Every structure is written in structure tokens, then in C-alpha cells.
Amino acid sequence: MTYIVNDKCIKCKLTDCVDVCPVDCFYEGKNMLVIKPDECIDCGVCEPECPVDAIKADTEPGIEQWLEVNKKYSGIWPNISERKDPPTDHEKFKNEQNKYEKYFKENL
């Protein structure tokens, strides 16, 4: 098992989870974070730290797309190991649906 980040992180990009990760397996894109599944040690400390519930175990139903997104972009985006200030407008995107289709940026 591993943990992954889903589209709830897009445009919110809160980094509370990064602060508690003991293995620094988070990677930062333009408007979201991802977890590198091969580095995640399945400790689960990041999951409850996410205020928007964007971190899930890869064993949950319907998570396959997000496992692939996390695998792909954690190999491209830079590692993040310290908490940062969130985007100034993150609150207005907190409960928005279909954020991947609307706002995802590859940051390539």
C-alpha cells in the first residue's frame, strides 16, 4: 500500500502534509502536490494532516487514475521537504469539483 494525492489538492496546495512526512516523498507541481509511491513508506501520518482530504490510500476504490498521476509527476516535478505558505486564493477552491479537468497544470 502507498498513499497518493488526488484532485482535491489542485489550487489548494496546502503543505501541512509535507511537514510531517518522515521520508520527504512529496513533489511539487504548479498547483498541486503528488507523492512518489516508491518512496512512500505507508506510515499514514500525512493523511490526517491534509485539511482538504486530498490524501488517500491506494487501496481505496476508484483511485487508480490518481496513482498514475502521482507516479508520473513525482518523476518530473521537484521534491518538496518543507512547508510553504498556501496560495492566497486557496479557500475558494476548497470544495470545488472536477478540478483536474479545469485547472491541472503539468508544469513541464
ABEGO torsion letter per residue (X at the ends): XBBBBBAAABGAGBAAAAAABAAGABBBBAABBBBBAAABAGAGAAAAABAAGABBBAABBGAAAAAAAAAAAAAABBBBABBBBBBAAAAAAAABBGAAAAABBAGX
